[in-house]
Amino acid sequence: MFVKIEVLLLVVALVILVSVWISLVLSKRFGRDVSNLNKKMAQEQVKYRQMKQQMTNNIAHELRTPVSSIRGYLETLSNCPDLDRERRRSFIDKAYAQSIRLSDLIRDIALLSMIEDAPEQLHTEKLNVRTVVGNVLEEYSSQIAARGDVVENMLPEDLTMDGNQALIYAIFRNLIENSLKYAGDNVTLHIECSSFKGRNIRFVYYDTGVGVGQEHLKRIFERFYRVSEGRTRDAGGSGLGLSIVRNAVAFHGGEITAHRHNGGGLEYRFTMKS
């Protein structure tokens, strides 16, 4: 009887020892995992702060140019009342152009910040994509005609999706605006919905303009990235257009890539959930 009790107590003791050992091992492993997780989170926070700081510095740099230009033109007009009519008109036109650039930059910064920092405030609704694209083309119709460009809007009349109208508009506005600024004259602007795959809609947009080198394609969606120094400033852009396109596509559950179009020009392929 005592032997059985001793054996039982020994078994219980062994179970307790094994349980304590397992608990210590798991606790050590869990603690290590928590420590690694905390370290990774701290590293991500540092990267996020660095990215925001760089973004802030870039924004300040980009804002400085139009603000300085406007100030310079206005100071000249104010301090030189004897300027001839033609030069006064020239300075006023240049100041106005810089004010538009400043307005576009502020608009794009606000939209990009909204997508990245407060996406829950962007509501979605059922919308007709061809109608949205048609409104964009109407906005730029005079510029398209002046450049002698041809538009091929191949989107189906009944193409609908759940999306944020402002972001869908921004996607096609920035793609078309980019072509108008950099593709050259007498080019074709082509938009199509090439296929449906499950709940995803696959879009293709291209122009037949001058295009860019292969080495720029992977970086073309970065904020303030320029294919050549001064390119965005000279054309009056904010430098954020394609970054907005990438983020707006991501908001709708898709991805976008840039390619060299056959025969010249830039081609964008992207998907969005319907």
C-alpha positions as CSV (number, residue, x, y, z in Angstrom):
1,M,0.0,0.0,0.0
2,F,2.8,2.4,1.0
3,V,4.7,1.4,-2.1
4,K,1.8,2.4,-4.3
5,I,1.4,5.7,-2.5
6,E,5.2,6.4,-3.0
7,V,5.0,5.5,-6.6
8,L,1.9,7.7,-7.0
9,L,3.6,10.6,-5.3
10,L,6.7,10.1,-7.5
11,V,4.6,10.2,-10.6
12,V,2.8,13.4,-9.4
13,A,6.2,15.0,-8.6
14,L,7.5,14.1,-12.1
15,V,4.4,15.5,-13.7
16,I,4.8,18.7,-11.7
17,L,8.5,19.0,-12.6
18,V,7.7,18.3,-16.3
19,S,4.9,20.9,-16.2
20,V,7.2,23.5,-14.6
21,W,9.9,22.7,-17.2
22,I,7.5,23.1,-20.1
23,S,6.1,26.2,-18.6
24,L,9.6,27.7,-18.3
25,V,10.5,26.7,-21.8
26,L,7.2,28.2,-23.2
27,S,7.6,31.3,-21.1
28,K,11.1,31.8,-22.3
29,R,10.1,31.2,-25.9
30,F,7.0,33.4,-25.6
31,G,9.1,36.1,-24.0
32,R,11.6,35.9,-26.8
33,D,8.8,36.1,-29.3
34,V,7.3,39.1,-27.6
35,S,10.7,40.7,-27.4
36,N,11.2,40.1,-31.1
37,L,7.8,41.5,-31.9
38,N,8.4,44.6,-29.8
39,K,11.7,45.1,-31.5
40,K,10.1,44.7,-35.0
41,M,7.4,47.2,-34.0
42,A,9.9,49.7,-32.8
43,Q,11.9,49.3,-36.1
44,E,8.7,49.8,-38.1
45,Q,7.8,52.9,-36.0
46,V,11.3,54.3,-36.7
47,K,10.9,53.6,-40.4
48,Y,7.5,55.2,-40.4
49,R,8.8,58.4,-38.6
50,Q,11.7,58.6,-41.0
51,M,9.3,58.2,-44.0
52,K,7.0,60.9,-42.6
53,Q,10.0,63.2,-42.0
54,Q,11.3,62.7,-45.5
55,M,7.8,63.3,-46.8
56,T,7.5,66.5,-44.8
57,N,10.9,67.7,-46.0
58,N,9.9,67.0,-49.6
59,I,6.6,68.8,-49.2
60,A,8.4,71.8,-47.7
61,H,10.9,71.8,-50.6
62,E,8.1,71.5,-53.2
63,L,6.0,74.3,-51.6
64,R,9.0,76.6,-51.4
65,T,9.4,76.8,-55.1
66,P,5.9,78.1,-56.2
67,V,5.6,80.3,-53.0
68,S,9.0,81.9,-53.7
69,S,8.1,82.4,-57.4
70,I,4.8,84.1,-56.6
71,R,6.5,86.3,-54.1
72,G,9.2,87.3,-56.5
73,Y,6.8,88.2,-59.3
74,L,4.5,90.2,-56.9
75,E,7.5,92.0,-55.4
76,T,8.7,93.0,-58.9
77,L,5.2,94.3,-59.8
78,S,5.0,96.2,-56.6
79,N,8.5,97.7,-56.7
80,C,8.6,98.5,-60.4
81,P,5.5,100.5,-61.3
82,D,7.1,101.6,-64.5
83,L,7.2,98.2,-66.1
84,D,5.7,98.1,-69.6
85,R,2.3,96.5,-70.1
86,E,3.7,93.4,-71.8
87,R,6.1,92.6,-69.0
88,R,3.5,93.2,-66.3
89,R,1.2,90.8,-68.1
90,S,3.9,88.2,-68.3
91,F,4.7,88.4,-64.6
92,I,1.0,88.2,-63.7
93,D,0.5,85.1,-66.0
94,K,3.6,83.5,-64.4
95,A,2.4,84.2,-60.9
96,Y,-1.0,82.8,-61.8
97,A,0.6,79.6,-63.2
98,Q,2.5,79.1,-60.0
99,S,-0.6,79.7,-57.9
100,I,-2.3,76.8,-59.8
101,R,0.7,74.6,-59.2
102,L,0.6,75.5,-55.5
103,S,-3.2,74.7,-55.4
104,D,-2.6,71.4,-57.2
105,L,0.1,70.5,-54.8
106,I,-2.0,71.2,-51.7
107,R,-4.9,69.2,-53.2
108,D,-2.7,66.2,-53.9
109,I,-1.0,66.3,-50.5
110,A,-4.5,66.4,-48.8
111,L,-5.7,63.5,-51.0
112,L,-2.6,61.3,-50.4
113,S,-2.8,62.0,-46.6
114,M,-6.4,61.0,-46.6
115,I,-5.8,57.7,-48.4
116,E,-2.8,56.8,-46.1
117,D,-3.9,58.1,-42.7
118,A,-7.7,58.1,-42.7
119,P,-9.0,55.6,-45.3
120,E,-12.0,54.9,-43.1
121,Q,-13.3,58.3,-44.0
122,L,-13.5,57.5,-47.7
123,H,-16.9,55.9,-48.4
124,T,-17.6,53.7,-51.4
125,E,-20.6,53.4,-53.6
126,K,-21.8,51.7,-56.8
127,L,-20.5,53.8,-59.7
128,N,-20.2,53.6,-63.5
129,V,-16.5,53.7,-64.3
130,R,-17.0,54.8,-68.0
131,T,-19.1,57.8,-66.8
132,V,-16.3,58.8,-64.4
133,V,-13.7,58.5,-67.1
134,G,-15.9,60.4,-69.5
135,N,-16.0,63.3,-67.0
136,V,-12.2,63.3,-66.8
137,L,-11.9,63.4,-70.6
138,E,-14.4,66.3,-70.6
139,E,-12.3,68.2,-68.2
140,Y,-9.2,67.9,-70.4
141,S,-11.0,68.0,-73.7
142,S,-9.6,71.4,-74.7
143,Q,-6.0,70.4,-73.9
144,I,-6.5,67.1,-75.8
145,A,-7.8,68.9,-78.8
146,A,-5.0,71.5,-78.7
147,R,-2.4,68.8,-78.7
148,G,-4.0,66.9,-81.6
149,D,-4.3,63.8,-79.4
150,V,-6.8,61.0,-80.1
151,V,-8.7,59.3,-77.3
152,E,-9.8,55.6,-77.4
153,N,-12.2,55.0,-74.5
154,M,-12.9,51.3,-74.8
155,L,-14.6,50.8,-71.5
156,P,-18.0,49.1,-71.6
157,E,-21.0,51.3,-71.1
158,D,-22.2,49.2,-68.2
159,L,-18.9,48.9,-66.4
160,T,-19.7,49.3,-62.7
161,M,-17.9,48.8,-59.4
162,D,-18.0,49.6,-55.7
163,G,-15.5,52.4,-55.3
164,N,-14.8,55.9,-54.0
165,Q,-15.7,58.3,-56.8
166,A,-13.1,60.9,-55.9
167,L,-10.3,58.3,-56.0
168,I,-11.4,56.6,-59.2
169,Y,-11.6,60.1,-60.8
170,A,-8.1,60.9,-59.4
171,I,-6.7,57.7,-60.9
172,F,-7.7,58.5,-64.5
173,R,-7.2,62.2,-64.1
174,N,-3.6,61.7,-63.1
175,L,-2.9,59.1,-65.8
176,I,-4.3,61.4,-68.5
177,E,-2.7,64.5,-67.1
178,N,0.6,62.7,-67.1
179,S,0.3,61.8,-70.7
180,L,-0.7,65.4,-71.7
181,K,2.3,66.8,-69.9
182,Y,5.0,64.4,-71.0
183,A,3.9,62.2,-73.9
184,G,4.1,64.9,-76.6
185,D,1.6,66.0,-79.3
186,N,-0.5,63.9,-81.7
187,V,-0.5,60.8,-79.6
188,T,-3.2,58.2,-78.8
189,L,-4.6,57.9,-75.3
190,H,-6.1,54.4,-74.9
191,I,-8.2,53.1,-72.0
192,E,-9.6,49.6,-71.9
193,C,-11.0,47.0,-69.5
194,S,-9.1,44.0,-70.7
195,S,-10.6,41.3,-68.6
196,F,-12.6,40.3,-65.6
197,K,-11.1,37.7,-63.2
198,G,-13.4,36.8,-60.3
199,R,-14.2,40.0,-58.5
200,N,-11.2,41.9,-60.0
201,I,-11.4,44.2,-63.0
202,R,-8.2,44.5,-65.0
203,F,-7.5,47.9,-66.7
204,V,-5.0,48.9,-69.3
205,Y,-4.1,52.5,-70.0
206,Y,-1.4,53.7,-72.4
207,D,-0.3,56.5,-74.5
208,T,1.8,56.3,-77.7
209,G,4.1,59.2,-76.7
210,V,7.9,59.4,-75.9
211,G,7.8,57.1,-72.9
212,V,10.5,56.7,-70.3
213,G,13.6,54.5,-69.9
214,Q,13.3,51.0,-68.5
215,E,15.3,52.0,-65.4
216,H,12.5,54.5,-64.3
217,L,9.6,52.1,-64.4
218,K,10.0,50.6,-60.9
219,R,10.4,54.1,-59.3
220,I,7.9,56.0,-61.3
221,F,5.2,55.7,-58.5
222,E,7.4,57.2,-55.8
223,R,6.5,60.6,-54.3
224,F,8.2,63.4,-56.1
225,Y,10.3,61.1,-58.2
226,R,11.4,62.8,-61.4
227,V,12.6,61.0,-64.6
228,S,14.8,64.1,-65.2
229,E,15.5,66.9,-62.8
230,G,13.0,69.8,-63.2
231,R,10.6,67.7,-65.3
232,T,7.7,68.0,-63.0
233,R,8.3,71.6,-62.1
234,D,8.6,72.6,-65.8
235,A,5.3,71.0,-66.6
236,G,3.6,72.4,-63.5
237,G,2.8,69.1,-61.8
238,S,2.9,68.4,-58.1
239,G,5.1,65.3,-58.4
240,L,2.5,63.3,-56.5
241,G,0.2,62.2,-59.3
242,L,1.4,58.7,-59.9
243,S,1.8,58.1,-56.1
244,I,-1.8,59.0,-55.7
245,V,-2.7,56.6,-58.5
246,R,-0.8,53.7,-56.8
247,N,-2.4,54.4,-53.4
248,A,-5.9,54.9,-54.9
249,V,-5.6,51.6,-56.7
250,A,-4.4,49.9,-53.5
251,F,-7.4,51.4,-51.6
252,H,-9.6,49.5,-54.1
253,G,-7.8,46.2,-53.5
254,G,-5.6,46.3,-56.5
255,E,-2.0,46.7,-57.8
256,I,-0.5,48.8,-60.6
257,T,2.6,48.4,-62.7
258,A,4.2,50.5,-65.4
259,H,5.6,49.2,-68.7
260,R,7.0,50.5,-72.0
261,H,4.2,50.3,-74.5
262,N,4.9,48.5,-77.8
263,G,5.8,51.1,-80.3
264,G,6.6,53.8,-77.7
265,G,4.9,55.4,-74.8
266,L,3.9,54.4,-71.3
267,E,1.5,51.6,-70.4
268,Y,-0.1,51.1,-67.0
269,R,-1.8,47.8,-66.0
270,F,-3.8,47.7,-62.9
271,T,-6.6,45.8,-61.2
272,M,-9.4,46.9,-58.8
273,K,-12.1,44.9,-57.1
274,S,-15.5,45.3,-58.6
